[in-house]
Amino acid sequence: HAKSGRCLSEDLPRRNRFDFILIMVLTVTCTIMSFYQLGGTSCASDYWKAASLGDEIVASFDKEYTVSCIVFSGGIPSSSGKCTIYYEDAEGEWQSVYIIDHEAIEFYKWNYSKDISFTAQNIWVHTDEPGLWLNELGFFYTDDNGKMQLVPIDRESIGTTYEETKVSGKAENLFDEQDTIPETLTYMN
């Protein structure tokens, strides 16, 4: 055929019903395998944004705990922003325990800091550099059985030193969706 000036690809076989069924089965199978357990279906959506230098949030646990892990979820990554988390020690002094920098924020991804250990009932989040966007902040302790447990936040204890705006969100938003915090980091979150 090529010598007579016709392309070899011009004589396409006709597709029949079987071909279309086969294509649909392969497409559906590939779709299911690609999207099955792609990720979790729940995440923290309310946010708090450190809008100004010195913005602070103080919150209390329902009692004193020995915290072994801090977990946070960032919203939209920004090019600036840093907050320091403090805890109140037995003498009533605030001790720095962890710094959340804008470089650690990934779009709706949970971040875990497991190399932490402090005993406290009160925590303080201080804005060192404005711009950090956080969806949720949680603290874990290890129970008597060695299992990680989420520390309950006393929502009535949350206090701030800034004026709430539409840009900053509410301080309560940092602790309002504690049920979305996964115990461990997996491919689902």
N, C-alpha and C positions, 0 to 999 in steps of 0.2 A: 504494500500500500504506500509506503514512503516514497517510492519512485514515481508514483503517479501524482504526487503533489498533495496528497491528503495526510493529515497528522494521524499518528497512531492512536491518539487519545480521542478521536472523534467517534469511534465506535464503542460507546459505553454500553455495558450491559444494562438492561432495564431492571430497576429494583422492584422486587415484589413484596408482598405482604410479610413474608418471613424475614426479609432484610430489615424492614421497619421495626418489627417486633424484637429482633436481635439488637438493633441499635438502642431501642428504648430500655431493654433489660440491662444492657451494659451501662447506659447512662444512669439509670436509677441505682444500680449496684455501686458504681463509682461514687455517686453523690452520697449515698448512705455511708460508705466506708470513709469518705473524706470528712464528713461533718459529724459523725458519731463521736460523742464525747470530746468535741472540739474545745469546750470550756464550760464553766459553770453558767448558770442562768440567773444567778443573783449576785449583785454587787452593791456596794455602798454608792449612793447617788447624790445625797446631800453633801455640801462641801463647806469648808471654812477656808478662807484665803487670808494669809497674813498680809494685810493691806498697808500697814505702816510700821516703821521701826518702833519697837517697844510694845507692840500689841501683845497682850498676855491673856492666858486662860489658866485658871486654877480650878482643879476638880479633886474630889475625894472618892476613895474606895469606900465600900460599906464597912470595912474594918481594915486592920493592918495586914498586909500580905508581903511575902517575899517574892518579888517579881523576878522571873527568869527569862522573859522574852517580851520585847516590844514589837508590835505589828502595826503597820500603817499602810493605807492605800492612798495613792495620789490620784489626782484628777488629770487635768490638762497640764503637761509639763511646761515649765516656763524657763526663761533664761536666767532667772535670779530667784533668790529666796533661800532662807535658812532659819530654822528654829531649833532651839535647844530645849530638851526635856530635863527638868529638875525633879528631884524628890525631896521631901522634908525628912531629915534624919531624926533620931531620938532626941537630940539636943535642940531641935527646932530650927536648924540651919538648912538652907537649900543647897543641895549637892547636884552638880551636873552629871547626868547619866548617859545622855545620848544626843547626838546632833543629827537632824534631818536636813540634808542639803538638797537643793533643787536637782542636782545631778543624780540623786537616788530615785527620783520620781519617774516612773514609767506609766504610760497611759493605762489606768485602771488595773494595775498590778499590785498584788500584796507584797510587802517587803517585811522580812523578819530579821530581828537582831537577837540572836540567841546567846551571845556572849555577855549577858547582863545579869547582875544579881544585886538587888537592893531590897531593903525592907522599909515599907512606908505605908501611910494611909493617904497622904496628899501628894499630888503632882502639880507641876507648873510648866506650862508651855510658853516660852518666851520667843518673840520674833527678833532675830538678830539682823535679818535682811529681808525686806518686804518682797512679796511676790510668790511665796510658796503656797501651793494649792493642795489641801489634804481633804480626802473624803471621809476617812475614818481613822481612829487611833485606838488601839487596844493593848491590853497588858495581860500576860499569862503568868500563872504560878503553877508549880508542880504539886499535885496533891499527895496524900500519904501512899497512894498506889503507884506513884510515878507517872501519872497521867497529867497532861497539860490541861489546865482549866482557865477559862476566861475570868479575869477579875471584874466583879460588878462595879460599875461606876454609879455613884449616888448622883443622879441627874439634878437633884435639888441643890447640890453643893456647887454647881458650876458657876464661876464668877469670871468677869472680864474687866479689863482696864481700857477698853476702846469702845468707840461708838459703832454700833452695828450699822452696816450699809448694805445695799444690794450687791455691791462688789465683794464685801468681806464674808457675807453669809453669817449665820448664827454660830456662836461658840458651841451650842448644844449639838449642832450638826456633826461635830467631831466625835460625838459619843452616842448618836441616836440610832445607829444601825449596827449595833454590836452583834446581832444575830447573823450578819453576813460575813463575819470574820472567820475564816477557816482555821482550824487547829494547826494544820501543817500545810506547807506549800506543795502543791501537786500540779500536774499539767492542766487540771480543771480550773485553776485559779491563777 
